[in-house]
Amino acid sequence: MEKTSTGLQENVACLLCYLAGWVTGLIFFLIEKDNKTVRFNAMQSIITFGGLNVIVFVLGFIPIIGWVLIPIVGILSFVLWLVLMIQSFQGKTVRLPIAADIADKHI
């Protein structure tokens, strides 16, 4: 495990990047200066959960179909959130399609 500028162990910092979705991702992206793994997870959290929040917001304006899809997106988001936190705590890096490529460009 590498050091982090936050003083946390790398796996704990990576888990915390996902804890409150894009909010904690943004916090860790701004405060972590050295550890690229933590910065990657933080940016992936911002992109993934920020994007999902936008999708749910837009679906809220689509009558019936959107309203039916919101709970489905919510359940899938919850499962993804759990998987990302567990895998991060175990020291594994999960690379999500699209989000990981964008995160790579910004770290």
C-alpha positions as CSV (number, residue, x, y, z in Angstrom):
1,M,0.0,0.0,0.0
2,E,1.3,3.4,-0.9
3,K,1.1,6.5,1.2
4,T,-1.6,9.1,0.8
5,S,-1.3,12.8,1.5
6,T,-4.4,12.4,3.7
7,G,-2.6,10.1,6.2
8,L,-5.1,7.3,5.5
9,Q,-4.2,3.9,4.2
10,E,-4.7,3.7,0.4
11,N,-7.5,1.2,0.6
12,V,-9.4,3.2,3.2
13,A,-9.1,6.4,1.2
14,C,-10.3,4.6,-2.0
15,L,-13.3,3.3,-0.1
16,L,-14.1,6.7,1.2
17,C,-14.0,8.1,-2.3
18,Y,-17.3,6.3,-3.0
19,L,-18.9,6.6,0.5
20,A,-21.1,9.6,-0.4
21,G,-21.0,9.2,-4.1
22,W,-19.6,12.1,-6.1
23,V,-19.4,14.4,-3.1
24,T,-16.7,12.4,-1.3
25,G,-15.1,11.7,-4.7
26,L,-14.8,15.5,-5.2
27,I,-13.4,16.0,-1.6
28,F,-10.7,13.3,-2.1
29,F,-9.9,14.5,-5.6
30,L,-9.2,18.0,-4.2
31,I,-7.3,17.0,-1.0
32,E,-5.3,14.0,-2.3
33,K,-2.2,15.3,-4.1
34,D,0.1,12.4,-4.4
35,N,-1.6,9.0,-4.6
36,K,-2.7,8.3,-8.2
37,T,-4.9,5.3,-7.1
38,V,-6.9,7.4,-4.7
39,R,-7.2,10.2,-7.3
40,F,-8.4,7.7,-9.9
41,N,-11.1,6.3,-7.6
42,A,-12.1,9.8,-6.6
43,M,-12.5,10.9,-10.2
44,Q,-14.3,7.7,-11.2
45,S,-16.7,8.3,-8.3
46,I,-17.4,11.9,-9.5
47,I,-18.0,10.8,-13.1
48,T,-20.0,7.7,-12.2
49,F,-22.3,8.9,-9.4
50,G,-22.5,12.4,-10.8
51,G,-23.6,11.0,-14.1
52,L,-26.2,8.7,-12.4
53,N,-27.6,11.7,-10.5
54,V,-28.0,13.6,-13.8
55,I,-29.7,10.6,-15.3
56,V,-32.2,10.3,-12.4
57,F,-32.9,14.0,-12.5
58,V,-33.7,13.8,-16.3
59,L,-35.8,10.7,-15.8
60,G,-37.9,12.6,-13.3
61,F,-39.2,14.8,-16.1
62,I,-40.2,11.9,-18.3
63,P,-43.8,10.8,-17.4
64,I,-44.4,7.1,-16.7
65,I,-41.4,5.6,-18.4
66,G,-39.0,7.8,-16.5
67,W,-40.8,7.3,-13.2
68,V,-40.6,3.5,-13.7
69,L,-36.9,3.6,-14.6
70,I,-35.9,5.8,-11.6
71,P,-36.2,2.9,-9.0
72,I,-34.4,0.5,-11.4
73,V,-31.5,3.0,-11.8
74,G,-31.5,3.5,-8.0
75,I,-31.2,-0.2,-7.3
76,L,-28.4,-0.7,-9.9
77,S,-26.6,2.3,-8.5
78,F,-26.8,0.9,-5.0
79,V,-25.3,-2.4,-6.1
80,L,-22.6,-0.7,-8.0
81,W,-21.8,1.5,-5.0
82,L,-21.5,-1.5,-2.8
83,V,-19.3,-3.4,-5.2
84,L,-17.0,-0.4,-5.7
85,M,-16.6,0.2,-2.0
86,I,-15.9,-3.5,-1.2
87,Q,-13.4,-3.9,-4.1
88,S,-11.6,-0.7,-3.2
89,F,-11.3,-1.7,0.5
90,Q,-9.8,-5.0,-0.7
91,G,-7.2,-3.1,-2.6
92,K,-8.6,-3.9,-6.1
93,T,-9.2,-1.3,-8.7
94,V,-12.4,-1.6,-10.6
95,R,-12.3,0.1,-14.0
96,L,-15.8,1.0,-15.2
97,P,-16.4,1.4,-18.9
98,I,-16.2,5.1,-20.0
99,A,-15.8,6.5,-16.5
100,A,-12.3,4.9,-16.1
101,D,-11.1,6.3,-19.4
102,I,-12.3,9.8,-18.5
103,A,-10.8,9.4,-15.0
104,D,-7.4,8.4,-16.5
105,K,-7.3,11.6,-18.5
106,H,-8.0,13.8,-15.4
107,I,-5.5,12.3,-12.9
